[in-house]
Amino acid sequence: MSVFWRFVIAMIIAVLAILVGVILGDYGPWYLSWLLGTGFMILVAALGGVLFEEQVDGVALSSTKEANTHE
């Protein structure tokens, strides 16, 4: 996709965001913080899951190495 079309798409999204902000009025900041906060919580939860899986894999790998060195 060319830079021009990316710019056009970004401008369309910006205009839509401005229109939604005008329609929502005073409730706009509340909805924005709710949306950003929910997305951030989801990202933190996903990061926690990834870190947990890496920790479990690391323990399994170290126990496998330890078992191989004792043979």
Summary of the structure (lengths in Angstrom):
residues: 71
radius of gyration: 23.2
end to end distance: 57.0
largest distance: 71.0
contacts: 132
relative contact order: 0.05
helix: 94%
strand: 0%
